[in-house]
Amino acid sequence: MNKRNLAFDRTNYLLLALGMAIVIIGFILMSGSGSDLEAYNADIFSTRRITIAPITCLFGFVFMIYGVMRKPKNTETTANETEEGCAQ
């Protein structure tokens, strides 16, 4: 397979995987037992669930967006290849 035809390089995939792992950690931090009609659970308003977990998820989504938007460095492209691509 020709590497020049790929949209992402290895760093992009690593950034996407790291962002996904951070988002999953954020959702795990949000999880827990909830309140029901018989018993009130004040833990649903904890700092971990309301503040830390959403910020963690947001950070993970930003990482994933950067992983998608990052342009791979093309060290193999020469001036001749660029000129030929423009001429076609």
C-alpha positions in Angstrom: 0.0 0.0 0.0 1.3 3.4 -0.9 1.7 5.6 2.2 1.2 8.8 0.3 -2.5 8.0 -0.3 -3.3 7.8 3.4 -5.0 10.7 5.0 -3.5 10.2 8.5 -0.1 9.1 9.7 0.8 7.2 12.8 0.7 10.3 15.0 -2.8 11.2 14.0 -4.0 7.7 14.9 -2.2 7.9 18.3 -3.8 11.2 19.0 -7.3 9.9 18.1 -6.8 6.8 20.3 -5.5 8.9 23.2 -8.5 11.3 22.9 -10.9 8.4 22.8 -9.3 6.9 26.0 -9.6 10.3 27.7 -13.3 10.5 26.8 -14.0 7.0 28.1 -12.3 7.9 31.4 -14.5 11.0 31.6 -17.6 8.9 31.1 -16.5 6.4 33.7 -15.9 9.3 36.1 -19.5 10.4 35.5 -21.0 7.0 36.2 -22.4 5.8 39.5 -25.6 5.1 41.3 -28.4 7.6 41.0 -31.3 8.6 43.2 -34.7 6.9 43.1 -38.1 7.6 44.6 -37.4 5.7 47.8 -33.9 7.0 48.6 -32.2 10.3 47.8 -28.5 10.0 46.9 -26.6 13.3 47.3 -23.6 11.8 45.5 -25.2 12.7 42.1 -24.2 16.3 42.8 -20.5 15.6 43.6 -17.7 17.7 42.2 -16.3 14.7 40.3 -19.6 14.1 38.4 -20.5 17.7 37.7 -17.1 19.4 37.1 -14.2 17.0 36.7 -15.8 14.4 34.4 -17.2 16.9 31.8 -13.9 18.8 31.7 -12.1 15.5 31.1 -14.5 14.6 28.3 -14.1 18.0 26.7 -10.3 17.7 26.9 -10.6 14.3 25.2 -12.8 15.7 22.4 -10.4 18.5 21.8 -7.6 16.0 21.5 -9.6 14.0 19.0 -10.4 17.2 16.9 -6.7 18.0 16.9 -5.9 14.5 15.8 -8.2 14.8 12.9 -7.1 18.3 11.9 -3.4 17.8 12.2 -1.7 17.7 8.8 0.7 14.8 8.4 4.3 15.9 7.6 5.2 14.7 4.1 9.0 14.5 4.0 9.1 12.4 0.8 7.5 15.1 -1.4 9.9 16.9 -3.6 9.5 20.0 -5.7 9.2 17.9 -8.9 6.3 15.9 -7.5 4.5 19.0 -6.4 4.9 20.6 -9.8 3.7 17.5 -11.5 0.7 17.4 -9.3 -0.2 21.0 -10.1 0.2 20.4 -13.9 -2.3 17.6 -14.0 
